């Protein structure tokens, strides 16, 4: 079976596609990932077949500030460019990232089965939940249910507008206005990070997180016996600003009141000014750079991050509690789920004292680590996405 995986170029969407491609290849199938080429060197080193997703770069007529336009008109343009590419490749199944709508539409143009991949919890609206992104737990009792209903009503206008935009965009490329949706959905998260809903969609499968490392290099951890703290700034544009400098000052011995070792894991090295806020003597117990996060987290006591799903899933898999500094997007939702589960704390607004207080609380209460371990262990209750995909194309019973 030849599987085409379609995803945007952001790490939080491209990396899960790479991880799933490796799963297909390990099972004896062929997989091609259509995405941006900014990760092509790392992907090809791992033997992943990667190709440029046509039309990914925005044009002068694209309005990415309008989510409806981005998921409608722009998706239609990209679908028309992608459809002949998929046809020529001989793809038999398309797996399309949830926000890279063009993949599913291109599959429909070619009459191919397709599966939607959510590289995080399921974010479809639900009649039993407050709007996703609010960070709120489902309301209980009469007042709680009314609160949730009112919040859903407040977002319904925007949802309907987006549906109209998508219907018009589909018609413009010869697809029916009504979208029958995917053959199945993959939800690539830990069950412990998901929330119960009364309207879980049919053929929607929890497959566990799809974790992928862009490097084989390992971090040189600072010497010593002090607790190891990993700082992983968000890779998303919506991440909290000035996170590195504020957090490093909070972790400095004069502020935190104890000595810790620090690894800063990021695509960009901290500035000299940010490193100076940590201090720590000579040599300072801090290293920074790009290395395997899964390996260093196995030795960490606390992770401080922007609460993107990928890094949270790595931490929970390693049983490491989190101090979350959420930015925009779904980071606020995930940070609240994490804190409600007892596996860490979130900090907002971002201040030196707030970060220091949260780190001390997580270090001093081992219950946070136990909760993180329980969430990580929930990953055993998932299904094999390759088997689901094979059934969709009739390769197994």
C-alpha positions as CSV (number, residue, x, y, z in Angstrom):
1,X,0.0,0.0,0.0
2,X,1.2,3.5,-0.9
3,X,0.2,6.0,1.8
4,X,0.4,9.8,1.2
5,X,0.6,11.8,4.4
6,X,-0.2,15.5,4.2
7,X,0.8,18.0,6.8
8,X,1.9,21.6,7.2
9,X,5.5,22.5,8.0
10,X,5.1,23.4,11.7
11,X,6.9,20.9,13.9
12,X,3.7,20.1,15.8
13,X,2.2,18.8,12.6
14,X,5.1,17.7,10.4
15,X,6.7,15.6,13.1
16,X,3.7,13.4,13.8
17,X,3.3,12.8,10.1
18,X,7.0,11.6,10.0
19,X,6.4,9.3,12.9
20,X,3.3,7.8,11.4
21,X,5.2,7.4,8.0
22,X,7.8,5.4,9.9
23,X,5.1,3.2,11.3
24,X,3.7,2.4,7.8
25,X,7.2,1.7,6.5
26,X,8.0,-0.6,9.4
27,X,4.8,-2.6,8.5
28,X,6.0,-3.1,4.9
29,X,4.1,-0.2,3.2
30,X,5.4,2.7,1.2
31,X,4.8,6.2,2.7
32,X,5.4,9.7,1.3
33,X,5.0,12.8,3.5
34,X,3.9,15.9,1.6
35,X,4.9,18.9,3.7
36,X,7.3,21.9,3.8
37,X,10.9,21.1,3.1
38,X,12.4,22.8,6.1
39,X,12.7,19.4,7.8
40,X,13.8,17.5,4.7
41,X,17.4,16.9,5.7
42,X,16.3,15.4,9.1
43,X,13.5,13.3,7.5
44,X,15.7,11.9,4.7
45,X,18.4,11.0,7.2
46,X,15.8,8.7,8.8
47,X,14.9,7.3,5.4
48,X,11.5,9.1,5.2
49,X,10.3,9.8,1.6
50,X,9.4,13.5,1.7
51,X,8.0,15.7,-1.0
52,X,7.0,19.4,-1.1
53,X,3.4,20.1,-0.4
54,X,2.3,22.3,-3.4
55,X,0.9,25.7,-2.7
56,X,2.0,25.7,1.0
57,X,3.5,29.1,0.8
58,X,0.8,31.8,1.2
59,X,0.1,34.0,-1.8
60,X,-1.0,37.7,-1.9
61,X,-4.7,36.6,-2.1
62,X,-4.5,34.4,1.0
63,X,-5.8,35.7,4.3
64,X,-4.3,33.5,6.9
65,X,-5.6,35.8,9.7
66,X,-9.1,34.5,8.7
67,X,-9.2,30.9,9.8
68,X,-12.2,30.2,7.6
69,X,-10.4,31.5,4.5
70,X,-7.3,29.5,5.4
71,X,-9.3,26.3,5.8
72,X,-11.5,27.0,2.8
73,X,-10.3,29.1,-0.1
74,X,-6.6,28.3,0.5
75,X,-7.3,24.6,1.1
76,X,-9.2,24.5,-2.2
77,X,-6.4,26.0,-4.2
78,X,-3.9,23.6,-2.6
79,X,-6.2,20.6,-3.2
80,X,-6.3,21.4,-6.9
81,X,-2.5,21.4,-7.0
82,X,-2.1,18.3,-4.9
83,X,-4.7,16.1,-6.6
84,X,-2.7,15.4,-9.8
85,X,0.5,14.8,-7.7
86,X,-1.3,12.1,-5.7
87,X,-2.7,10.6,-8.9
88,X,0.8,10.4,-10.5
89,X,2.3,8.9,-7.3
90,X,-0.1,6.0,-7.2
91,X,-1.2,6.7,-3.7
92,X,-3.9,4.4,-2.4
93,X,-4.7,6.1,0.9
94,X,-4.3,9.7,2.1
95,X,-3.7,10.6,5.8
96,X,-4.3,14.3,6.1
97,X,-3.5,16.5,9.1
98,X,-6.6,18.0,10.7
99,X,-5.7,21.6,9.8
100,X,-4.2,20.7,6.4
101,X,-7.6,20.4,4.8
102,X,-6.3,20.2,1.3
103,X,-5.1,16.6,1.8
104,X,-8.6,15.3,2.4
105,X,-10.1,17.3,-0.4
106,X,-7.4,16.2,-2.9
107,X,-8.2,12.6,-1.9
108,X,-11.9,13.2,-2.6
109,X,-11.1,14.7,-6.0
110,X,-9.2,11.5,-6.8
111,X,-11.8,9.2,-5.3
112,X,-9.3,7.9,-2.7
113,X,-10.1,6.9,0.9
114,X,-8.6,9.3,3.4
115,X,-8.1,9.4,7.2
116,X,-7.9,12.6,9.2
117,X,-5.0,12.9,11.7
118,X,-5.3,15.0,14.8
119,X,-1.8,15.2,16.3
120,X,-3.3,16.2,19.6
121,X,-6.6,15.5,21.5
122,X,-9.9,15.6,19.5
123,X,-10.9,19.2,19.2
124,X,-14.3,18.8,17.4
125,X,-17.1,20.7,19.1
126,X,-19.2,18.5,21.4
127,X,-22.6,19.0,22.9
128,X,-21.2,17.8,26.3
129,X,-18.2,20.1,26.5
130,X,-17.5,23.8,26.8
131,X,-15.8,25.2,23.6
132,X,-12.4,23.8,23.1
133,X,-9.8,26.4,23.9
134,X,-11.6,27.7,26.9
135,X,-9.5,25.5,29.2
136,X,-12.6,24.8,31.3
137,X,-13.6,21.4,32.6
138,X,-17.1,20.2,31.5
139,X,-19.7,22.0,33.7
140,X,-21.5,20.0,36.4
141,X,-25.0,20.5,37.7
142,X,-27.6,22.8,36.3
143,X,-25.4,25.9,36.4
144,X,-22.5,24.2,34.8
145,X,-24.5,22.8,32.0
146,X,-26.1,26.2,31.3
147,X,-22.7,27.8,31.3
148,X,-21.4,25.4,28.7
149,X,-24.6,25.8,26.6
150,X,-24.2,29.6,26.6
151,X,-20.6,29.4,25.7
152,X,-21.3,27.0,22.8
153,X,-24.0,29.3,21.6
154,X,-21.6,32.2,21.6
155,X,-19.2,30.3,19.3
156,X,-21.9,28.9,17.0
157,X,-22.0,31.9,14.8
158,X,-18.3,31.7,14.0
159,X,-18.6,27.9,13.4
160,X,-21.4,28.4,10.9
161,X,-19.5,31.1,9.1
162,X,-16.6,28.7,8.7
163,X,-18.9,26.0,7.4
164,X,-20.3,28.3,4.8
165,X,-16.8,29.3,3.7
166,X,-15.7,25.7,3.4
167,X,-18.9,24.7,1.5
168,X,-18.3,27.5,-1.1
169,X,-14.6,26.6,-1.4
170,X,-15.5,22.9,-2.1
171,X,-18.1,23.8,-4.7
172,X,-15.5,26.0,-6.4
173,X,-13.3,23.0,-7.2
174,X,-16.1,20.6,-8.1
175,X,-16.7,18.9,-4.8
176,X,-20.1,18.7,-3.1
177,X,-20.8,21.5,-0.7
178,X,-21.5,18.9,2.1
179,X,-18.4,17.1,3.2
180,X,-18.9,13.4,4.1
181,X,-15.7,13.6,6.1
182,X,-12.9,11.1,6.4
183,X,-13.1,7.3,6.3
184,X,-11.7,7.4,9.8
185,X,-10.0,9.7,12.3
186,X,-6.7,9.1,14.1
187,X,-6.4,11.0,17.4
188,X,-2.7,10.9,18.3
189,X,-2.8,11.6,22.0
190,X,-2.5,9.8,25.3
191,X,-6.0,8.7,26.6
192,X,-5.1,10.5,29.9
193,X,-5.0,13.8,28.1
194,X,-8.3,13.3,26.4
195,X,-11.7,14.2,27.9
196,X,-14.9,12.2,27.9
197,X,-17.6,13.3,25.6
198,X,-21.1,11.9,24.9
199,X,-20.7,12.2,21.1
200,X,-17.4,10.6,20.3
201,X,-17.5,10.3,16.5
202,X,-17.7,6.9,14.9
203,X,-14.5,5.4,13.4
204,X,-12.4,7.8,15.6
205,X,-9.4,6.0,17.1
206,X,-7.0,6.9,19.9
207,X,-3.7,5.8,18.5
208,X,-1.3,7.3,21.1
209,X,1.1,10.2,20.5
210,X,3.2,10.3,17.4
211,X,6.6,11.4,18.7
212,X,9.5,12.1,16.5
213,X,13.0,13.6,17.1
214,X,14.6,15.8,14.4
215,X,18.1,14.8,15.6
216,X,20.1,11.9,16.9
217,X,22.4,14.0,19.0
218,X,22.2,13.7,22.8
219,X,22.5,16.6,25.3
220,X,25.6,17.0,27.4
221,X,23.9,17.2,30.8
222,X,25.5,19.5,33.4
223,X,27.5,17.6,35.9
224,X,26.2,17.3,39.5
225,X,23.5,15.7,41.6
226,X,21.0,18.6,41.7
227,X,17.6,18.2,40.1
228,X,17.6,18.4,36.3
229,X,15.1,20.9,34.8
230,X,14.5,20.9,31.1
231,X,13.3,24.1,29.5
232,X,11.7,23.6,26.0
233,X,10.4,26.9,24.6
234,X,7.5,26.6,22.3
235,X,8.2,26.0,18.6
236,X,4.8,27.7,17.7
237,X,4.5,31.3,16.6
238,X,1.8,31.6,19.3
239,X,4.2,30.7,22.1
240,X,4.7,33.0,25.1
241,X,7.1,35.9,24.5
242,X,10.4,36.3,26.5
243,X,9.9,32.8,28.0
244,X,13.5,31.8,28.0
245,X,14.9,34.8,29.8
246,X,12.2,34.9,32.5
247,X,12.4,31.2,33.2
248,X,16.2,31.2,33.4
249,X,16.0,34.0,36.0
250,X,13.4,32.1,37.9
251,X,15.7,29.0,38.0
252,X,18.7,31.0,39.2
253,X,19.8,30.0,42.7
254,X,19.1,33.4,44.3
255,X,15.5,33.4,43.1
256,X,14.6,29.7,43.3
257,X,16.4,29.2,46.7
258,X,18.1,26.1,45.6
259,X,20.5,24.9,42.9
260,X,19.3,23.1,39.8
261,X,20.9,21.9,36.6
262,X,19.2,23.1,33.4
263,X,19.1,21.9,29.8
264,X,17.5,24.4,27.3
265,X,16.2,22.3,24.4
266,X,15.3,24.5,21.4
267,X,15.8,25.1,17.8
268,X,17.6,28.4,18.7
269,X,20.4,28.9,21.3
270,X,19.5,31.3,24.1
271,X,21.0,34.8,23.8
272,X,23.9,35.8,26.0
273,X,21.6,38.1,27.9
274,X,19.1,35.3,28.7
275,X,21.9,33.0,29.9
276,X,23.3,35.8,32.1
277,X,19.9,35.9,33.9
278,X,20.6,32.3,35.1
279,X,24.1,32.9,36.3
280,X,25.0,29.8,38.4
281,X,28.7,30.3,38.8
282,X,31.6,29.0,36.7
283,X,31.0,26.6,35.1
284,X,27.3,27.3,35.1
285,X,25.2,24.1,35.4
286,X,23.4,24.7,32.1
287,X,23.6,23.5,28.6
288,X,21.6,24.5,25.5
289,X,21.1,23.4,22.0
290,X,19.3,20.8,19.9
291,X,19.2,17.2,21.1
292,X,16.9,14.3,21.7
293,X,14.2,15.4,24.1
294,X,13.0,11.9,24.8
295,X,16.5,10.9,26.1
296,X,17.0,14.0,28.3
297,X,13.5,13.8,29.8
298,X,14.3,10.3,31.1
299,X,16.7,12.0,33.5
300,X,14.6,15.2,34.3
301,X,12.6,16.1,37.4
302,X,10.6,18.9,35.8
303,X,9.9,20.1,32.3
304,X,9.1,23.8,31.7
305,X,7.5,24.3,28.3
306,X,4.9,26.2,26.3
307,X,2.4,23.2,26.6
308,X,2.3,22.2,23.0
309,X,1.0,18.7,22.7
310,X,4.1,17.0,21.4
311,X,6.4,18.1,24.3
312,X,3.7,17.4,26.8
313,X,3.2,13.9,25.5
314,X,6.9,13.3,25.7
315,X,7.0,14.4,29.3
316,X,4.0,12.3,30.3
317,X,5.5,9.3,28.6
318,X,8.7,9.8,30.6
319,X,6.6,10.4,33.8
320,X,8.0,14.0,34.2
321,X,5.7,16.7,35.7
322,X,5.4,20.0,33.9
323,X,5.3,23.7,34.6
324,X,3.4,25.0,31.6
325,X,3.7,28.5,30.2
326,X,0.9,28.5,27.7
327,X,0.8,30.8,24.7
328,X,-2.0,30.8,22.2
329,X,-3.7,28.1,20.1
330,X,-4.5,25.0,22.0
331,X,-1.8,25.5,24.6
332,X,-4.2,27.0,27.1
333,X,-6.5,24.1,26.7
334,X,-3.8,21.5,27.2
335,X,-2.2,23.4,30.2
336,X,-5.5,23.3,32.0
337,X,-6.1,19.6,31.3
338,X,-2.6,18.9,32.7
339,X,-3.2,20.9,35.9
340,X,-6.6,19.3,36.4
341,X,-5.0,15.9,36.1
342,X,-2.4,16.8,38.8
343,X,0.6,16.3,36.5
344,X,1.9,19.9,36.8
345,X,1.0,23.6,37.0
346,X,0.4,26.4,34.6
347,X,1.8,29.9,34.9
348,X,0.0,32.9,33.5
349,X,0.9,35.7,33.4
350,X,4.6,34.9,32.9
351,X,6.6,36.4,35.8
352,X,9.8,35.3,37.4
353,X,8.2,34.8,40.8
354,X,5.3,32.8,39.4
355,X,7.6,30.4,37.6
356,X,9.8,30.0,40.6
357,X,6.8,29.2,42.9
358,X,5.5,26.7,40.4
359,X,8.9,24.9,40.0
360,X,9.3,24.7,43.8
361,X,5.8,23.3,44.2
362,X,6.3,20.6,41.5
363,X,9.8,19.6,42.9
364,X,8.5,19.3,46.4
365,X,5.3,17.3,45.7
366,X,6.1,13.9,44.3
367,X,2.3,13.5,43.6
368,X,2.8,15.5,40.4
369,X,5.3,12.9,39.0
370,X,2.9,10.1,40.0
371,X,0.1,11.7,38.1
372,X,2.4,12.2,35.0
373,X,3.3,8.5,35.2
374,X,-0.4,7.5,35.2
375,X,-1.1,9.7,32.1
376,X,1.9,8.1,30.4
377,X,0.8,4.6,31.2
378,X,-2.6,5.3,29.6
379,X,-0.8,5.0,26.3
380,X,-1.2,1.3,26.5
381,X,-4.9,1.6,25.8
382,X,-4.6,2.6,22.2
383,X,-5.1,1.0,18.7
384,X,-2.6,0.4,15.9
385,X,-3.2,3.0,13.2
386,X,-1.6,0.8,10.5
387,X,-4.2,-2.0,11.1
388,X,-7.0,0.6,10.9
389,X,-5.6,2.0,7.7
390,X,-5.2,-1.5,6.1
391,X,-8.8,-2.2,6.8
392,X,-9.8,1.0,5.1
393,X,-8.2,-0.2,1.9
394,X,-9.2,-3.8,2.3
395,X,-5.8,-5.3,3.0
396,X,-6.9,-7.2,6.1
397,X,-10.1,-8.6,7.6
